[in-house]
Amino acid sequence: MNTALLALIQEKLSIDSTLSADSTVISQYLQGTEGLDNFSEKKRQMLAVIIIKKSSEIKVLLDLANHYAKDEALRFSLYPVSTGNNWGYGTSQPAGKGENIIILDLSQLTRIIDFDAELGLITLEPGVTQQQLSDYLISLDDSYMVPVTGAGPDCSILSNALERGYGITPYTDHFSAVTSIQGYWANGSPFQSAVNELDQSQEQFVDKTFKWGVGPYLDGLFTQSNLGVVSQMTLRLAKKKPDFTSFFIQLNDDNQLEDVVPLIRQVLQDYEGIVGSINLMDKRRILSMFATNPNGEDTHSVMHQKDILRLGKELQAPCWTIVGTIYGSKAVVSAVKREINALFKNLPCKRVYSNSLLITCANKVISALPQWLIEKVAPLKVISEQLNSFNKGKEIMLGKPNKVALKLAYWRHPQASSFDKAALSPSKDGCGLLWYAPLITMKAGKMREFVDFIRDTCPKYNIEPFITFTNLRHDCVDSTIPIVFDLSNPQAVSDAHNCLKDLVENGLKKGFVPYRLNIDQQQWLLNKETPFWQTVNAIKEALDPNHILSKGRYNPR
């Protein structure tokens, strides 16, 4: 332990901040769902964790790290995390494996600095979570939506936008909704836009209303990078509409994929701004939401076809399920609902809407029944669980965060049934999860090629081929393939990583390119010799000449 360095840092910190080199504290930050250190000759190490409560201390620490960068005994690097819940991509673990790495925990920076209720513009700090923002908006008039994700209530709003995450609420692309950033480059220089620098008014607000500013657009350099630290962000919130319904279109023939892709594309083109993002999920993925893994203690094998057929019949899970949302006035929602019905009526499919009489009555009946009866009667229990997941999914579509999607991470956990559903935390609970998230051109033939590729590859490594397509636009989809495994089983961990590598390497040959990478993939996949990464490294040299910030993060060297 470098006690001299820790003492120097402690002197610079305010009384409210916390510095800890305790191995128990550090081990919590080294927990992850990825099992990354199983494949490393040199394990990740950390010198300490610093939790700050004032954003001004970001600059203090950057300046200190740069000051001692040439001193072999005292140099250190910083690795900022917002809430550290980047499950499947690295969680809170540092990307680099050097010495004297200090985690800079920003989770206590939870101020909502400004909210203009008239314009729906909110400025917040890195530690503000989906749940905290939801509580804040509810405490006012609850007329705006939280840009939620399936990662759950405890995840940072700011960091998801910086990772270029997306959701199913109206502002699907979360970084697109970001209008203004303030922070610090790695060399300690403060950053704000040229508009903010030029604005001589007392309120200095106009910067928050215009994303692109004046001159080169530098805000984007803070996304998927290690060039600086964001201290506050302004983003547009989507206003709740007078009416809403979600739609579920179920297809019982796997071959209908080719028929339905053009229809989804048409819906997105014709009703842009009214219909939010659309998800397309296969049967296995639906079963992971509603069923318990039928393999029981055999946590490292895929479902047998007979179990898929049985569970599919019990839970009425179709081959493909289309999930989408309609936002607008009552007249608009009603009209679009009719037109979607007309568009899909020539396909043999079942169409269900969240505001339908069937769903409304089912909810009333189940809520009126005693819980002991529901638990005792198997069909009622199934219906109750399905309605609960359905209602939780609807909440997410309305911008209300919850943990319903986190169940997926527990699919192969040996003690999956023992966890409190209200307190799920995949990294703390020892879940195994990696993500393969490639971009795919939205053409039926290409999507079928991808489906076949996933279904052929994943079972070779005993990985369940769960498939979800999410439309980012009418011309591009992202497929999120969760590689779920038993983190306590070394063979399962090895197979999971080999599966991911196979998917990435062979997927690239087919044009399936990931839009997001975990912290180890960033090193073996990205080539520092290509023109793009040479440019990134040139910018890195200018903004972080001493290499003190987030070594290895989207920065192959």
N, C-alpha and C positions, 0 to 999 in steps of 0.2 A: 504494500500500500504506500502510495506517495503522499506521506503525511504533510510534507512541506508544501506541496502544490495545493492540497486540500485546505490547508490553513490560509494560503494566499487568497484562494477563491472565497472562503468563508468571510474574510475581511471585507470583501467587495460587495457582499450580498446584504440586502436589507434584513431587518429583524424578522420580517414576515416570511422570508424565503427559507426553504429547508434544503440542506445538503446532507446526503447520507451515503456512506460507503459500506453500510451493513450488508453482508452477503444475503441475508434473508430478503431485504428490500430489493437488492439488485436481481435476485433470482425471479422475482415477480415480473420484472420487465423482460427477462430472458425467456419467459414462457411464451409459447406460440402454438398455433394449430398445425404448423407446417413440418415439424420434425427436421429442420434444416441442418442442425449440427451432426446428424447421423452421417452426413456425406462430406464432412469437413475434417481435414487433418488438424486444423487449428480451430478450436471452438471460439465462439464469440465471447469476448470478455468486456467488462465495463469497470471503470474505476469508481464511478459514483453516479448518483442521481440527484439532480437539482430540480426542485419544484418551486417555481416563482409565482408571485401573486401580483406583480406589477410588470406591465409590458416594457417599461423603461429598462428593466434589468436584462432584457434580451441584448441591448446594445452594450451594456456593461460587460457581459460575458463574452460577446464577440470581440470586443476591444481587448479584453484580457487574454483570450486565446491567441489573438494575433500578436500581442505584445510578447508572449513567451514562445512563439512558434519556432524560433531558432535556438531555444535553450533545450538541450536534450533531456535535462533533468525535470524541466517544468512544463514542457509543451503538452497540450491536450487538444482533443477535438470534441465538438459538440454534435449531438444527434437529436434534433427537436422532434417531439411527438405531441399531438394535440390531446387525444384521449388514449392513444395506444391500442385502439380496437380495430386495427386494420387486418382483421382475420382472414387468413388464407394467402395473404401477400407479404407477411412479415410480422404482423401484430405490432408489438412495440420494440422488437429486436433491431439493433443497429445493422445497417447494411454492410459496413466494413468490419474487418477483424484486426484492426491495429490495436496499439496499446493506448492507455489513458483516454478511452472513450467515455464521455460523460453524457448521459441522457438528460436532455433539457425538457422537462415535463411542463407543458403549457396548460394542463387540464384545469388549473385553478384560475386561469384567465377567463372568467365567465361573465364579464360585463356585456350587457347589451347597451352599447354606447349611445345609440340613437335609433328612433323609429318614427318615421313619418307615416302616420296612419292614413293620411289623405292619398299619398302616392304609393304606399306599400313598399317603401325602401327601408331596410333594416341594416344597421351597422353593428357588428358583433366581434367578439374576441375568439381565439382558437379553441378555448375550452367549452364553449356553449354547445350543448348537446341537442339532439332532436327533441328530447323530452323537456329540457329547460326552455327551449324556444316555444314548444307547444304550450307549456304552463304559462309562459309570459303572454302569449297571444290570447289564450283563454281568459287570462286575468283582465284583458282589455275588452274587446267586443267579439273576439273570435271570428273575425271576418276574413282572415288570410290563412293560407295553407302552409304548413311546414314542408320543405322539400325533403320528404322522407325517403329512406331506402330500406331494404330488407335487413340491413345490418343491425337495426334496432335502436331503441331509445337512448342508449348510452354512448352513441357515436357522435363525433364532432361534425357540425354543419360545415365549418370552414375547411377541414381537411378533406372531406368528401369532394367538395368543389375543386380543391387543388389537385386531387387525384383524377379529376375529370369524370367523376361518377355521374350516375343518372338514376332516375326513378320513373314512376308511372303517373305522377301528378302532372298538371299542365305544363310546367316548365321542366321538361324531361331532362334536358342537358343542364346540369347544375352549374357548370362554369359559365355557360352562356348567360345565366341569370346574374352573374357577378358584374357589378358596374364599377367598383372601385376597390383598390388594394392599397394599404399602407404597411410598411415593414422596414426591414433592414437587409441590405446585401451582406454577404459573408464578411466583407472587409470592414463592416461596421457603419458604412454610409447609410443614411436614412433614405427611404424611397417613398415618394408620392408622385402622382401624375403631374404632367405639365399644366393641365387645367387647374389643378389645385395650387400649383406654384404661381400661376398667373392671376388667380382670383384674389382681388383686393377687398372683397366685401367682408363684413364682419362674420356672416354665417358660413361662408365657404362651403356651400351646399351643392352647387351645380355640378361639381365633379362626380357626385354620387348618382347623377341622372344620366350620364353619358359614358358608355363603356370604353370607347376607343380613344378618348383624349386627343392630344395634339402631338404630332411627331411620331416616331417609331413606337409601336405598342409593346411596352416592356412588362406589363402586368403578367403576360403569359409566361414569362421566364420563371415565375414562381411556381408554376404547375409542373408536376412530375420532374422535379429537378432538385439540385442541392446548391442552388445559387444564393438563396436568401431565406429569411424567416418572415412570415406574414404576422403582423401584430393585430391587424383588424381588417375586416372585409365588409363591403356593402353589397347587398344583393336584393334583387327584386323578388318579392313574394307574390305568388299567384293569389288572386282574390277568389274567395269562394263564390260559386255561381248560385243563382236562385234554385236551380234544380240539378240533379245528378242521377245517373244510373250506371251500373257496370253491367257488361254483357259477357256471357259465357256460351260459347258455341262449341258443341261437342261433336266430334267426328269419330265414327266407329270403324272406319276403314283406314289403315295406315297409308294406303295408296292415294288417299284424298289430299295428301300434302301438296301435290302438284296442282290440284284444282283450287286449293284455298289460298295459296300464296298471292296470285293476282288479285283476288278479292280483298285481301288484307291491304295490299298496296293501294287499291282503288279507294278504300275507306280512308286511308291516311292522306291521300291526295285530295279527295273530295271534301273532307271534313277537317282539314288542318286547323288547329286552334279550338276545335270543338271536341274531337276525339283525341284523347291523350295517347300515350304510348300503348302499343298492343303486344302482349306476350302470347307466345305459342309454345305449349308444353306437351311433351309426350306422356304416355301412360305411366312409365316408371317414375317420372318426376312427380306426377300427380299422386301416385301411391306413396311416395316419400313424405308427402304432406299429411296424408290421412291414415296411413297404415304403420304398424310396427314391423320392423325388419323380420320377415318370416324365418330367417336363418338362425335366429336366436343367438346362442353362444358362438356359433360359427361366424365370427365377424369378418372373415376374409374370404368371402365367396359371393358371387352374384346370385340373384334370385333365379330359381328354376322357372322354366316356362309355365309349369303347372301351377306354381304359386302366383305368378303374374295373372294367369287366367282366373284363378280362384279369387284373388283379392280384387281384381278388376270387376268381377261379377258381383261380389259382396258390396263393393263400394261404388258400383256403377261408374267406374273410371273408363272413359273412352280412350281410343288410340291417340287422339290429339284434342287438346282443349285450347280454344282461343279466348283470351281474357283481355277485355278493353274497357274503356271508360268514356262516357259522354257527359260533357259539362256545358251548361247554358241555361237559358230561360226555360220554363216549362214547355213552351211552344216549340223551342228549338230542340230540346231533348226528345220530345215526343215525335217530332218530324224526323230526326236522324234515326231514332229507333225504328220507325216504320221503314225508312229507306234501307237500313242495314238488314232488316227482315226480308225486304224484297230482293236485296242483292244475294242473300244466302238461301233463298227459298228453293232454288233449283238443285241445291245440294242435299243429299240425305243427311241431315244433321239435326241436333236438338239445340234450341236457342232458349236460354234462361236469362232473365234480367233481375237485378237486385231489387227493383221496385215492383216486381210482379206480385200478383195475389198469392201465388204458390209459396214464395219465400216469406212473404208477410204472415200468412196463416201458419206456416210451419214454425216460425219463430214464436208466435203467440202460443201455439199448442205446447211446444217444448218448455217454454218459460212457465207455463201453468202447471206442468207436471212436477211431482215431488222428485227430488234428486235420487232417492233410494230406488224409485221405480225405474228411472232412466238407467241406473247402474245395473239393475237386475235384468232388464229386458234388452237383449243384445241389439236388435234392430233399432230400438230407441236410442241406445248409446251411440251407435254408428251415426244416426241422423243428427244427434245432439253435437257430436264432435265435428261433423261436417259443417253444420250451421255455424258453430263457433269459429272454425277456420274461415268460413265464408264471410262472416261478419267482421272478423279481424282483418281480412284482406280488404274489405270495403273501407274500413277505417283508414288503412294505409292510403287507399286511393283518394280519400278525403283529407289527406295530410295529417293524420293522427298516428304517431309512432307506436309500435308495439313489437313484441318478440315472436310473432307467429312464424316468421320465416326462419328463425334460428333453429327450429326443430331439425332441419335438414342436417346440420352439422353433427347431430347426435345419432344419426342413422346407424352407425357402426360402433358406437360407444358401448362397451360391455355392460355398463350400468345405466344405460340410457333412460330407463323407466324410473330411476331413483331421484332424478333431479326435479327441483321445484320449477315449474314452467314459468313462473313469474320472475325467477332470478337466474335465468340462463346466461352463461358467459362462456363461450366455447373455449377460450384459452385457459381460463381458470379451471374449467371442468375437464380439461384434458382431451378435448375433441381433436380428431385429425381431419384437416381440411386444407386443400389447395384449390386454386382456380385455373381453369383454362378458359380464356375470354377472347376469342378471335372475332374479328370483323368479317362479315360475309356479304357479298353482293346479293341484293334481294331479287334473285331470280330462282324460279322453282327448281330448275335443274341443278344449280349450284347448291341450293339448300338440301336437296336430296343427296347430292354427293357428300355433303358434310354429315348428314345423318348416318349414311352408310359407313363413313370413315369413323365416326365415334362408336357406332355399334360394333364395328369390326375390331377396333383397337382396344377399347377399355377392358372388355372381358379377358383379353390376353394377360392382363395384369390383375385380374380379380377385382376390377373396379366397376361399380355399377354405372352403366351409361345413361345417366340422367341428362335430359336435353331440354333446354329452354332457349327460345329465340326471343329477343326483345328488339323491337323496331326503334332505331334511333331516328330514322327518317323513312320515307317511302322507298328509298333506294339502298339503304344499308341496314343490316341487322347485326347485333352483337349476340353471340351465343355464350351464355354462362354455363360452363360444364363444371359442376362441383366434383372434385376428386375427394370423396369421403372415405376415410380409412380409420383403422384402429391404431391410435397413436402409441399404445402400449405394446404393439406387436412389431418387432424389428423388421420382419419380412413384409408386413403390410406397408410399413413406412417406405421401405426400399421399392416395393412394387408401385406405390403411389408416385414417387418421384420419377421412376423409369417410365411410367405411363405418361406423365406430364411431358417429359422430354421427348418421347416418341410422338405424342400429339403435336407438339410445337414444331419439331424438326420436319416431320412429314406433312404437317398441315401447311407449313410455309411453301412447300413445293406445289400445293394445290391452290395457293392464294388465300389461305386462312391465316391472317396475321393478327396476333394479339394486340389489343389496344392498351393493355395494362399487364405488368410483369411483377412477379414477386422479387424480393431483394437479392436472391441468388441468381435467378434467371437474368437479371440485369447485367450480371457479370459474364456469364458464359454465352449469352445470345447476342448481345450488342457488340459490334465491332468498332473499336476505337480508330481504326484506319480508314473508315468510310468518310466521305466528305461531310455528312451530317454531324457525326460525332466528333470529327476534327474541329468543326465550327463550335460545337458545344464546349469542347475542351479549351478552345481559345477564349470563349466567354468566361469559362471557369477561371482561367489564369488571370483574367482582368478583374473579376469580382471576388475571387477567393485565392489570391496568390500564395497564401500559406497553407491552403488545403485544410482548413480547420472545421469545415462544416459538412456533416453527413457524407463522409467518405464512402464512395461506392454506390451512392444512390443515383440511379439513372446517369451514371458517369463512368463508363468503362475506361480503365486505364491500363 
